[in-house]
């Protein structure tokens, strides 16, 4: 990881054999420290969050991740040097990878050129293939999780897979990542379909296959990796085991990664407080061979063959693989690249930033807020607030785990609410259905944009900022403001003086807010995401043409349900002529792996599910009539 900041009060001087010199930010498991080994080499040490360390299941997952990565033998995945999962504060040490993350690089330099893109695609595919072979999934692949080093791309940190993450989800995320690296823009269009305009014609079929909305139809990471290396080099690798392709991949990176490598190497080196400190040694040598294999002039037929084999192997002999082969072999020229993104302007002062956040909540098309409040019980109280416009729909999710889980949808235009409840321990989704309630039965004041902005209204009125620093959070560059303010609880109660820490991204949007009477142990933690249409979970927008009700809002049953995929399936189902459907009412229709059924109630018109007949992973059609 990059961006070494100062150590925080209370940080230990050493963890295991490593001397801590500062903080690199927050990883998926906890705090990531910059450290030096006894030889002065730079190391990233990720320490499991204390709350997570108290959970035996999390400790076991942490230990499994360390062992899996240690044995992966990879070029572009994190290089695990040491770990102690049995320590009071479990930790994993990885070789420090110097360089910006993909998002920062794209903002500074624009999209990767075709050679560098091929190297990037091959390197990141190798990392996933080797992780999957070792029994681990990444589960959180995005631009902020990939560092561009002088020698090639490197997945950062050790990853902490989200619930439901699997190898197929990693492959879809890889496709989106490579598309973003190619074009410099979001990989999905407004309709939720992959937006691959501007991607080189040689890679487009591979990305189409990887981003297929049907997980079983996606090729595996090993097939992708082998196909990309086979395409890049002028030699036959069919008999070479995947585990022995590391040297060939380094040849590819040595030749095709020259542009990003020079740009990254030109950046000034950070001072880690050790003379001659260098990147910690990887598990394999990184020097390039004297005579790399010929690259960049090979016909696309071999790549097409591998794509076709991978797709046909998972879906049967269908049009997917044949289409990929025809498209690549045809050699159609790649469309002109999109313009590079404009540089992000510098943030103003804290007051300007907070005022901007308040305005953001007033204007944004969507947002998601996850709040946890520690009241001293066994588990913190948790509540999510989600919003999407056109038409306005609010969702509140409270409880869960050992307590009753309640989900409430508020429809301002109808002045009505739909609610469903889950008994303690029940998984999200389950078979629970919504019941429509009269407006007076819910506190509609919490279902407003103003409720989402409430903490920032308090900050705007009373904050006193004492510190402003730059810090890495989840692989992103953020600005951190710390100070005090007067907190007004909701519902209104006694005001209290709280310490606060606010992290905002490069555009000034909130990432995380912590506050409490003791700033060292805040009892309120809020995480923010999904602004300006970037929401891809829970609230998936409205669809029309719904039988008997015309318009309905799509609401997911868990955060693992992708809005892009669910909406595409729902719209495909609704667009089908009745003559092509096998029935109506309770009969389910198979639409690209989704099973849709129309069975109207007072609150719902039907649903589409991925795991029929269990239906725990689904979107419900909430009536808007």
Secondary structure by P-SEA (a helix, b strand, c coil): ccccccccccccccccccccccccccccccbbbbbccccbbbbbbbbccccccccaaaaaaaaaaaaaaaaccccccccccccccccccccccccccccccaaaaaaccccccaaaaaaaaaaaaaaaaaaaaaccccccccccccccccccccccccccccccccaaaaaaaaaaaaaaaacccccccccccccccccccccaaaaaaaacccccccccaaaaaaaaaaaaccccccccccccaaaaaaaaaaccaaaaaaaaaacccccccccccccccccccccccccccccccccaaaaaaaaaaaaaacccccaaaaaaaaaaaacccccccccccccccccccaaaaaaaaaaaaaccccbbbbbbbbccccccbbbbbbbbcccbbbbbbccccccbbbbbbbbccccbbbbccccccccccccbbbbbbcccccccccccccccaaaaaaaacbbbbcbbbbbbcccbbbbbbbbbbbbbcccccbbbbbbbbbbbcccccccccccccccccccbbbbbccccccccccccccccccccccbbbbbbccccccaaaaaaaaaaaaaccccccccccccccccccbbbbbbbccccccccccccccccccccccccc
